[in-house]
């Protein structure tokens, strides 16, 4: 969401817990120990002007694994 323009860019602005529940329904679980850093993700790694940063507290990255 862009608070200055009032625009919502994503159709599914849901909490992390909501997303994890959806993935769990299909057999996925979140990996907490993984080699990825925020800079490795395609979007939202805080390297550009007005780009989202993990420390902002208003978004998240998720690494998932199928099964246990």
C-alpha positions in Angstrom: 0.0 0.0 0.0 1.2 3.5 -0.8 0.0 5.7 2.0 0.7 8.9 0.1 -1.4 7.9 -2.9 -3.8 5.7 -1.0 -3.2 3.0 -3.6 -3.3 -0.7 -2.7 -0.9 -2.6 -5.0 -1.7 -6.1 -3.9 -5.0 -7.8 -3.8 -4.2 -10.0 -0.8 -2.8 -7.9 2.0 -2.9 -10.5 4.8 -0.8 -11.1 7.9 2.1 -13.5 7.9 0.0 -15.9 10.1 -2.8 -15.9 7.5 -0.3 -16.8 4.7 1.4 -19.5 6.8 -2.0 -21.1 7.5 -2.8 -21.1 3.8 0.5 -22.8 2.9 0.1 -25.3 5.8 -3.2 -26.4 4.3 -1.2 -27.6 1.3 1.6 -29.3 3.3 4.2 -26.4 3.4 5.9 -25.2 6.6 8.1 -22.2 7.2 11.9 -22.7 7.4 13.5 -20.6 10.0 17.1 -21.9 9.4 18.0 -21.2 5.7 20.8 -19.6 3.8 18.7 -16.8 2.3 19.1 -13.1 3.2 16.7 -10.2 2.4 19.1 -9.1 -0.3 18.6 -12.5 -2.1 14.9 -11.9 -2.7 13.8 -10.4 -6.0 11.7 -7.7 -4.5 11.6 -6.0 -1.2 15.2 -6.0 -0.2 15.6 -2.3 0.6 18.2 -1.6 -2.1 16.2 1.0 -4.0 14.4 4.3 -3.4 11.1 3.7 -1.5 11.8 -0.1 -1.5 10.5 -2.1 1.4 13.1 -3.1 4.0 12.8 -6.0 6.4 13.2 -3.7 9.4 10.2 -1.7 8.5 7.8 -4.1 10.2 5.1 -3.9 7.6 6.1 -6.9 5.4 7.9 -10.1 5.5 9.7 -12.8 3.5 8.9 -16.5 3.9 11.0 -19.5 3.0 8.9 -22.7 2.8 9.4 -26.4 2.5 7.0 -29.0 1.5 6.5 -31.8 4.1 8.5 -32.3 7.2 
